[in-house]
Amino acid sequence: MTTRTSPSVLLVLAVAAGLATKFALGLLYGSIPPLPAPAGLTFLVLGLVEAGIAVVLYRRIQRRPGARPVDALAAARAVALAKASALAGALVGGAWCGVLAHVLPRRAEVAAAAQDTTAAIVGIVGAAVLVGAALALEWCCRTPDDPEHPVPDDRR
């Protein structure tokens, strides 16, 4: 397996996206249409699907009774999906945080900001679920320890 996705990379990506979004909204907020409240549900659904995939693959990789073995290519595809999803979730989650940072202080003054606050919260929750599920899927695709073939100390 390639190196694991670093939480610090995800954090830096989220902060950069949040700052860029906050800056852009500061310039353009009056000219964009209201954000639909269910806009973040897509990432929530993707996260739930990915969590289901993680559970199934984990059971298969751990060779639980009744589970079919996992094809190496399928595991590699799952890891690629997990890495891409973690990065996308961090990027979109950071952008939603930027939206929330812009609209939260204005929600009492601007009616659209109150509606956009709900959309931002839904988006943040959806992105967080996707990132969590992606990291779980990546963790589940680790190679199980094989007691018959121990890894030499210099290769750990």
Long-range contacts (C-beta under 8 A, 24 or more apart in sequence): 1-79, 1-141, 1-142, 1-143, 2-79, 2-83, 4-138, 4-139, 5-82, 5-83, 5-86, 5-87, 5-134, 5-135, 5-138, 7-135, 10-86, 10-87, 10-90, 10-131, 11-90, 13-87, 13-90, 13-91, 13-94, 14-90, 14-91, 14-93, 14-94, 14-97, 15-94, 16-94, 17-90, 17-91, 17-92, 17-93, 17-94, 17-95, 17-97, 17-98, 18-94, 18-95, 18-97, 18-98, 18-101, 19-98, 20-95, 20-98, 21-94, 21-95, 21-96, 21-97, 21-98, 21-99, 21-102, 22-98, 22-99, 22-101, 22-102, 23-98, 24-98, 25-98, 25-99, 25-102, 25-103, 26-102, 29-102, 29-103, 34-112, 34-115, 34-116, 35-99, 35-115, 35-116, 35-119, 35-120, 36-119, 37-115, 37-118, 37-119, 37-122, 38-119, 38-122, 39-119, 39-122, 39-123, 40-96, 40-119, 40-120, 40-122, 40-123, 40-124, 40-125, 40-126, 40-127, 41-122, 41-126, 42-126, 43-89, 43-92, 43-123, 43-126, 43-127, 43-129, 43-130, 44-122, 44-125, 44-126, 44-129, 44-130, 45-126, 46-85, 46-130, 46-133, 47-85, 47-89, 47-126, 47-129, 47-130, 47-131, 47-132, 47-133, 47-134, 48-129, 48-133, 50-81, 50-82, 50-85, 50-130, 50-133, 50-134, 50-136, 50-137, 51-129, 51-132, 51-133, 51-136, 51-137, 53-78, 53-81, 53-137, 54-133, 54-136, 54-137, 54-139, 54-140, 55-140, 57-137, 57-140, 57-141, 58-140, 61-140, 61-141, 61-142, 61-143, 61-144, 62-144, 63-144, 75-141, 78-137, 78-140, 78-141, 79-137, 79-138, 79-141, 81-134, 81-137, 82-134, 82-135, 82-137, 82-138, 82-141, 83-134, 83-138, 85-130, 85-131, 85-133, 85-134, 85-137, 86-130, 86-131, 86-134, 86-135, 86-138, 88-130, 89-127, 89-128, 89-130, 89-131, 89-134, 90-127, 90-131, 92-123, 92-127, 92-130, 93-123, 93-124, 93-127, 93-128, 93-130, 93-131, 95-123, 96-120, 96-123, 96-124, 96-127, 97-124, 99-123, 100-124
